[in-house]
Every structure is written in structure tokens, then in C-alpha cells.
């Protein structure tokens, strides 16, 4: 029926234009929705964000002006490695990032009064970059078809956001977080962003060496994602309106991103079925899932996970968004090798106890017959800590041990197997850490393996 409708009522140009416009809008809407969902303390209104997007849509015209000047000077790609890599970094990376930053300056100037927490700066910068990416995506969809919508949304649009955010982060790192000097921060951040942008494009487009160059592009992309989330993380940790009770979104953000990814797949599938046939649509669908599905799953997990600690600054490091873990908290294991891999940041279970901080709770033994506590015990979760080996724990003060100065009680969320009791009470490992009387322990230097597991307990609001 779709093909009948197509032949009777739609021309090739009309159907292409509709799908191209919808795809470009979706590629932008996903990241706008994401920004609004991580802005939990004081969410920005949609109207100023829309204006920021619109301003960003004008920045490609600035970029095209400079491309024309560059080509008039005789600088262009010619197939030589050194020339083409310099072109990618300076004609592409520097030009496009400079054009977007001009738009960011306009946006931050216009909406200066609406910016009242660090995350707002990065959000407005990111949405300006989305405007640039949306226009660019419209062009690419027109040239190469809607089949690339998922890749353009998760690869290219996100790369634009990451690099622009990095430059803006460099401008504000000193004033917001008291780290470094503004001159050094700006130079380093700008150099990294420009080089990252240029090299990502160069390795992605260069096919002389087969899949090797594509692999380099993928590494740049993955490191950039981790950079970006760390920057957003620091911005939220330093919010003027910081409140632990407002941050319960890890699983919700992931599911929302999964919805948007599914939408891009549906748009691509529908377009392929209309302009081609069902068999082609199914083949392209299967290829997309096999080639990018797992990667995008990891990306969606990483960008939905943060380490939420009041006024805690995490150094922005060169890291992949996942690592080998030995703490029984892995997200998956590599087949055959059985290597446990964890995506960085706090997962849903690790984050749940955050809502109990400074609240009276009951620690209830999962197995009362062989319990250390014997019966439910009144307690208060007083703080949240990150151990030396990146393990999230919560400091608990047990009512029956108010005078005990020789041990600390810590709760570590259970992330595998039975993680809840009756589908609502989170299961935690109750650990103790012995200490000398009145000794002050820096938990950030404590190895998880030094903790002694007493038993499994579940949390109930007292």
C-alpha cells in the first residue's frame, strides 16, 4: 500500500525532501531532548534553546565563506597524505569549530541572564553545535539518502557537539572550577578539539588503508565521548542548585536514547521500503544493527551515566568509555575470552541509594538466619564516595554503633543477580572497614578489596 500511495500521490523529489527534512530534525531533536534531561536542577526552557538552535543553523554559512577563501588560495585536498591531513585539521577542523564558536558567543551573549549554573553554558554551546550539524545532516541526507541517519545522528552530530563543548569548557574551566589558567585552558582545549575534528574526518573519509583508518576514527570518537561526559559531569557536580534528591535519571536517559535510536532505524527502514522494496529495507536494517548496534548501545550507556558528587571535580582524561573491571560490576563479558567489561559512570543500581542520602532508613538482612545485624537496623546514609578502583560506596551510620570509633560501615550496591527485594527495595552489600580510633580515612585511596563483606541487606525508608 505504501508503494501505491507513493506512485499515486508523491513524486521522487517530494518524498526525498520530506524524509530528508524529518531525518535532519530527528538528528537534532534527540540531542536537545538529551540536554534537557540531564539538566535536572533547573531545566532550561524550550524557547531559548530553540533560538540557540536557530542561531547555530546560520553558522554553516560562515564556514562556507571561509571554505571559499581557502580554496581560492589554492589549498585543497590532492590525495597526498601530509597535504590532506593538514587540510582536514585546518581547513575543516579549525574552520568549522571557529564558525560554531562564533555562534556560541552570540548565543551566550543573548541568553547571559538565563545562565545560572555551569551546565547551562555547555548546553547552550552544544545546542548551537547541533544547529550546525542539523544543516550539515540535511545536506548529507540529500546526497547519500536516509540510510545514514543513525550514523549521522550518533557519529557526526555528536562529534560536533563534543568538540564545540570542549572549546567552551576550556574558556570556563578556570572560572567555574578553579583549574588551570584561562590562557592555557583555551589553547589546550581548542587544539584538542580542532585536531580531534580534523583527524576524525580525515580517518573516516580516507580509505587507502582499508579499515585501519576507520578504526583510528572510531578511537577518536570514543575518547571524545568520554571527554564530553566528564565535562558535563563536572558541570552538574558544581551546580548552584545541586540536590542529590533530584538526580534519578540513569536508566531513564538510556531508555530515551534507545527510543530515539529506534526512531532513526524506523525512518530509515520506511524510506528504504518506499523507494526500494521490503527485501532491501530488511537487508539494510540487519546490516545497520550488526555494524553499529552494539557500538551505539555502549555509547548510549556511557552518555547516560554520571558520577554525581557535590563539588567533586574529575580530571578530564584520555580514556575509552569502558574498562576491564574486577569488582563484579561488569555490564557484559567479551565472548569466549570472558573478560568483564564495565561502561564508565554509575549504572542504575549504583545510583539508586543517592536518593536516601541524609534520610532515615532501615537496613534489613536479606538472610536473617545468618545475619550480622540479626534484625532490621535504623541507619542514615551520610555521604557518597568513590573508592580508589572506581567503586561507588555509601557511608552508613548505624544507630546501634553511634559510639563505635573503630570501624566504618559502607554500602555497595549489588549490580548483578538479585538486585531488589519484592521489586522495590534495593539490595546492597554491607561492608566494614576497620580503623584506628579517631583515624581519618580518605576513602578515595581505599582499595575495594580491603573492605570486609558482612552480609547482603536491602534498604527501606524508615
N, C-alpha and C positions, 0 to 999 in steps of 0.2 A: 504493500500500500504506500509506503514511503516513496518508492521509486515512481509510482503512478502520480503521486502528488508533485514530485519533483518535475517530471516531464510536462505535466499539465499547467502548473502554476509558477514554476520557478525557472529562471534562466541560470546558466552556469555562473555568470558574473554575480547575480543576486545571492545565490546560495553561498558562494565563496565569500562574499562581503559579510553576510550575516554571521557565518561561522568564524570568520577572522575577527570580527568585532567582539563577538561573545568570548572567544578564546582569550583575546587581549585583556578584556575586562576581568575575566576569571583569574588570569595570571596575576593581576594586581589586587583583586579583592581578597584573595587568600591571605596575602601578607598584611593587608590592612586589618583584616579580622584578627590575625595573629597578634599584631601590635596592641590592639585594643584589649585582648585577653590577658596579655602579660602586664598591662598597665593597671594593676589591681588596687593600688592605694588611692589614686584619684584619676579615674579614667577620663581621657580626652574626648571631647565632643566630636561627633562625626563631621560637622560642618567645617571647622578649621582644618581637619585632616583632609577633607575633600579639596579645599583650596590649596593645601600644600601639594596634593597630588596633581592638581591642575597646573601649578607653577612648575612642578617637575616635568610636566609634559612639554613645556616650552624649551627645556634645556637641550634636547637633541638638536634644535635649530642652531644653537650656539656652537655645538660640537661640529655640525656640518660646515659651518662657516670656517672653522679652523682647519677642518679636513681639506677644504678647497685651497686655503693658503698653503698648506703643507704640500699638496700635490703640485701647486704652481711652482714651488721651489724645487721641484724635481725629486722629492723624497717619497718613494713608494715601494711596495713590495716588488722584488725582482727574482725571487727564487733562491737567493744566496742566504745562507744561514745567518751570518752576522748582521747583514742589512735587514733581513726580515724580523729578527728578534729585536733589533733596535727600533724598527718601525712599530712593532707590537707594543713595546714598552712606552715609547714617547709619542708616537702619532696616535696610538689607540689608548693606552693606559693613562698617560698624562692628560691628553686632550679630553677624554670622556670624564675622568674624575674632576678635572678643573671645571668643566661645564656644569657638572652636577653640584659642585661646591658653590658655584655662583648662585644656583637656585636655592641651596640650603641657606646661604647668607640672607637672601631675600625673605625666605620663609621664617627664619629665626628672628629677623628684624620685625616683620609684620606681627608675629604672634609672641613677641617677647613677654607680654604681660600674662600669657596663658602658661608660660613655662615656669613651674614652681617646684619641680623635682628633677633629679638628674636623668631619669628615664625619658622624660618629655623631650629632651634635646636629641637623644638618639632615635626616638620615634619619629620626630619631625624630619630628621635627616634621612632616615630610612624610607619614609613615605615619599619624600622628594625624589629619592633614587628610584622608587617604584614607578613614579611618573615617567622618568626617563626610560625605564625598562618596558613599560607598557607600550609606549610609542615604538620602541625598537622591536618588541614582540609582534606588533601589528604588521610591521614591515616583513619580518621573517615568516610569519604565518602566510602572508600574501605570496611570498616567493616559494616556500617549501611545503605549504599545506599545514593542516591542523594536526597532523600526526605527531608533530614535535611539541605539542602544547605542554605535556608533562615535563619534558626535558627543559623547555624554555622557562617554565614556572619554577622548577626546583633547582636548575643549574644557573642559567643566565640571570634571571631576575634576582635570585638570592646572591649571586656574585656581585651584582651592582649594589645591593643593599649592604653587604658585608664591607666592601671597600670604602664606600662613602661614610659609613658609620665609623670605620677605623680612623679616617682622617679627622672627623669631627671629635671623636674620642680623644685624639691627640691634642686638639685645641683646648679641651676642657679637663684633661687628666690632672693637671696641676691644681686648678682652681676648685674642682669638685672633690678630689681625693687626696690632695696634698702630696702627689707623687711626681718627682722629677721637676724639670723646669719647662716652661711653655715652649721655648725655642727648640730644645732637644726633642720634646714630645712631638711637636708638629713635624719636624724634619723626619724623625724616625717613622712615625705613623704614616706620613704621606709617601715616603719612599717605599714602605712595605706595601701600601695599598696600590700604588701605581705599578710597581713591579709585579705584584700578585695579579692585577687585572691584565697587564700585558702578557705575562707568561701563560696565564690560564688560556687566553685567546690563542696565543701562538701554538701552544702544545695541542689545543683542541682542534685547530684547523690544519696543522701540519701533519701530513700522512706519509711522509717519506720513509719513516721508520716503523710503519705499522702501528701496532697497539702500544708500543713503548711510549710514544709521546702522549697518547691519550691517558696512559697511566700517570704520567707526571701532572697532567691537568687535573686528574682526579685527586691526587695527593694535595695539590694546592687548594682545591675546593674543600676537602675535608678539614685541613688545618684551618682554613678561613672560617668555616662554620664554628669550630671550637673557639677561635678568637672572638667571634661575634657574640656567642652565647656568654662567654666570660665577661665581655664588656657590658652586656645587658644585665648580667648577674650583679656586677659591682654597682651599677646604677640603681637597681632596685634595693640592694642592701643599704645604700646610703640615702634612701628616700626620706624626705622630711616627714612623711606621713606613715613611716614604717609601722606595721602592725602584724604580728605573727598570725593573728586570728583570721586575717583576710586572704591568706595565701593557701589555697587548696585547689590548685588547678592542674597539677602534673598530668593526670590521666585525661582530664577534660580537653586540654590543649592537644594532646596526642590524637584523641578521637576526632577533634575538629579538623586537624590537619589531614587525617585519614579520609574524612568526608570530602575535603577539597581535592585530594589526590584522586579519589574515586570519581569525582565530578569531571576532572580533566580526562580521565580514561573514558568515561561515558561520552563526553563530547567528541573525542577522537574516534571512538567506535561508531557513533551515529553518523558522523561525517563520512567515514570510510564506507559505511553501508549504503549511504545515499549516492555518493559519487562513484562508487565501485560496485561491490557486491558483498554478500554476507561472508563468503569464504575469505576474501581479502581482509575484511574487518576482523574476523576471528584470528587470522594469522598475525596481523599487526598487534592485536590485543595480547596474544600469547607471547610474542616477541618482546613487547614492552615490559610485561611482567617479569620475564626471565632476565632481561638485560638490566632493568633499573629497579624492579620492585623491591628487592632486598635492600639495595642501597638507600632508597627513599625511606624505607621502614626505619633504618638506622638513623637517617637524618631527622625524621620526624620525632624519634625518641630523644635524640640529643637536644633539639631546639625546644623540647617541652620540659626539659629537666634543668633545674637550677639548684644552687646551694644557698639556701636562704638563711643568712646570719646577720643580725643587726650590726651595721657599721663594720662589717668584715670585708676587707679588700683582698681579692685573689689576683695574683700576678697573671697577666695575660701571657700564656706560654705557648710555644710551638709544640702542639700535641695533636694526635689524632683524636677523634671524638669517642674512642673506645680504647680499652686496655685489657690486658690479661689480669684477672683477679684470682686471689687465693683465699678469699674470705667467705665463700659460699653464697655470694650475692650476684652471681652471673645472670645475664639476660639470655644467653644462649651458649652452646658449645659448638666448636668447629667440628663438623662431621669427621669420623674416623680418628682424627687427632685428639678429640675430646678436650680441646683447650678451652677453659672457661673465659668467656668474654663479657665484659660489662660496659655498657654505654655510660659515659661520664654524666655526672649530675645525680641528683636524688631521684630515685624512682618513686612510684606512688606509695609503696609501703613504707619506704624510708621517710617520707614526708608527713604521713598521717599524724604522728604524735605531736607535730608542731602546734596543732590546734588545742592541745592540752597544756601548753606551757603556762605556768602560774595559776593553774586550776587544780582544785582538789579532785583526786581520782582514787580509785580502788585498784590495787594490784591483786589480781585473782589468779591463783595457781591453776594451770591447765590440768595438772595431775595432782590433786590434793593428797593422794596416798603416799607419794614420795616427794613431798614438797619441803623446800627450805623454809618458806613462810608459814606453812601449815594451813593458815586461813587467809581470807582477803585482808589486805593491809592498807590503811589510809596512807596516801603519799601525795607529793606535789612534784611535778616536773619543773625544775627551776631554771634549766638552761639547755642549750643545744650545742654540741661540739662536733668537730671533725678530727678524728684521730690521725696519727702520722700516716697511716696507709689508706687514707681516703675513706674511712668507715664512719658513717653517721651514728652518733650515740646521743642519748639524752640523760642528763644528770637528774637523778631522782632522790628526793629527800623523804625517807620513810619515817612515819610518825613515831614508830617504836624505837627508832635509832637516832633520835634528835641529839643525844649526848655522845654518840659514838664518833670519836675523832680518828679512828684507826683504819677506816675504810670508806671508799666511795661506792655508791650503788649507781649503776648505769644501765640504761635500757637500749638494746639494739634491735631495731625492727626485723622481724622474720620476713624474708623476701621469697622463700620457696616453700613448696609443700602447703601445709595448713597454715594460712596466714591470718585467719579470722575465726572467731568462735561465734556460732549462731549467725554468721553472715554479717556481723556488725561490730564486733569487738576485736580490735587489732591485737595480734599475738606478738609479744616482744620477748627477747632473751634478757633475763635479769642477770647482770654480771656484777662482780665486785672487784675493786682494785684496792689492795692493801697499801697503807702508807704509814709513815711515822706520825706521831701525834703533832698536830698543828702544821704539818708539812703542806706546802702549797705545790700542787702538781699542775704542770702545763700539759693538758690533755692532747694538744696538737703534736706533742712529741712522744706520745704513748703508742706503742705498737698494740694492735688489736689482740695479738696472741698472748699478751701479758695479762689480759683480763680472764677472770675465772667465771665460767658459766655456773650459776646456781640452779636455775630452772627456767622453764618457759611460763610466762604469765600473760594474761590478757587484761586490757585496760577498760575500765568502766568509769563513767562520770559519777563522782560521789554525790 
